[in-house]
Amino acid sequence: MHPVAISSRMSRVVLKLGGGLITDKSRYRHVRTDRIDAVSSVVRELRDSGQSVVLVHGAGSFGHLEARKWGLADGIDDESHESQIRAISRVRADMDDLNRAVIESLSRAGVDCETLPPRDWAIGVGTEFEGDLGGFVRDPDEPIPVTFGDVVDTSDGSKFGILSGDHIMVRLGCEMPDVTACAFLLGDVDGLMDKPPGELDSTLLRTWSSEQGFSGSHDLDHDVTGGILLKAGCASEIARCVEQVWLLNGAVPRRVLGVVSHSDVVGTRILH
Ligand code: IPE
């Protein structure tokens, strides 16, 4: 295997490991270590070739099931407030466990990293959250910053909410210097399809822009933040600032190397 060819200019790659990639979304707290390990070895290659890498991961069955049950995305509910407070602790502890699985995998691949949990630095949800992103801007030889979708405090009457890793991606992609590529790594699908992926004749959209609209399915059963529609919308916002923005099949993570080296890649390139 050859390291990725990159230009001498500093470049930063931001990757989102979707919850649907790294967990089994239908089984509470079921982590897919093989999937994470495959991404970790690609991260190692990126780092070894001089890229600055920033990682964001989702929640999958470590977050959505419990968050949905207690309505955590909608903020405080007077009637179930005490149960919600307990659920917040559980979801945060579960996210810490999933994050540990990611960190341990990276460490096995020889990649040093540091976790920056949103509950410690972000207030508010959506792309307008408040928070200092300075800790994510690092040189390629420094530990890779890792963050994730989380339950965060809000500054309005809702008191708390769910900050999606997809919204964090938008801010990181658009506000950090030298970002050359952002990729959303999906589970079990090559990118955006023209129809819901379950349908037999659905085909991969090689490029997509938000004007084209979208007929994908929204996985209401499991997602408290918005599923593929949210990812596509966020990717489209990032494409205003970053040249290479992709939705890729994270089960074949070497495709990220193709994006970085400007090769022909199977996936959906998001155009502004
Ligand atoms: C959701 O984060 C966080 C919680 C439910 C606690 P994301 O929106 O980034 O997660 P995925 O990628 O859809 O699982």
Residues whose N, C-alpha, C, O or C-beta is under 5 A from the ligand:
A	BS01	IPE	L17 G18 G19 G20 H57 G58 A59 G60 G63 H64 A67 G149 D150 V151 I162 L163 S164 G165 D166 T225
